[in-house]
Amino acid sequence: MSVTLQKAGLWKRISAFLFDIILTFTLALGLSIAVSAIMHYGDYQQQLEVRYTYYEEQFGVKFSISDEEYEQLTDEQKAEREQILEEATAALRADEEYVKLTNLIFYMTVAIVAISAFLAILIWQFLIPLLFGYGRTLGKKIFGLGVIRTNLTKASNPVLFIRAVIGSYTMETMFPILILVMILFGLIGIVGIITLLLFFGLQLFVLFTSKTNAAIHDLLCDTVVVDFASQMIFDTEADRIAFEEEAKAKEAPQQQ
């Protein structure tokens, strides 16, 4: 083992990250299904479909048709459809019940994603590392990686919690997800896409330019991903300093 910082190889980190992200996403998906059932999300979706069906019958037009169906229409039918669709859409948006349902579904979608993502990250990036020790998720354990402070000391439980919840969850997960949900609901357009691209660009910039090749959550907590097998890890900084002084004392007579 070495007293110097043994940064983990980039490909090992990428492999561990991909392994963990797939399992975290799978866990979050399962949790989202459970949370959706508890919140009766499907019932509100059905109510929304009822409003769509009502206005489709009133105006004699379908809000959504396949590309193949659309191409089968004549130019005159397409023009007529666009005019009727515009009128139906205006009537739908003036419907107070429809507006309430769409707003409710938007907030429920954000809540479901937020809760399921929080629980998945809390389990995978905080509770499992508590079980394996040294900040190791299952992916990091498989690929021989660990998480420590940059001063070569163990990352405490509060630090790992902040790293997972404030860093990974709040800054790196929920921020882009919230932007994506707003794009999908049509609340923001090109601005949202540009924001996402800038955010991911910032992530890559930080990863490749920081001294320890750290992600944002590591910079936040002064942590670093290391090669676990070769890295010497101390309980406290005082232990590290004492070890270094003892090593220097042993080397001094040999140099004379």
RABEL-V731310 format. One record per helix or strand. SS is the DSSP state (2 for helix, 1 for strand). FROM is the first residue (numbers start at 1). TO is the last residue. If there is no record, write none. Layout:
ss=<SS/SS>
from=<FROM/FROM>
to=<TO/TO>
//
This chain:
ss=<1/1/2/2/2/2/2/2/1/1/2/2/2/1/1/1/2>
from=<2/7/10/41/67/75/96/138/145/153/157/190/216/223/231/234/237>
to=<2/7/38/59/71/93/132/142/149/154/184/209/221/227/231/234/255>
//
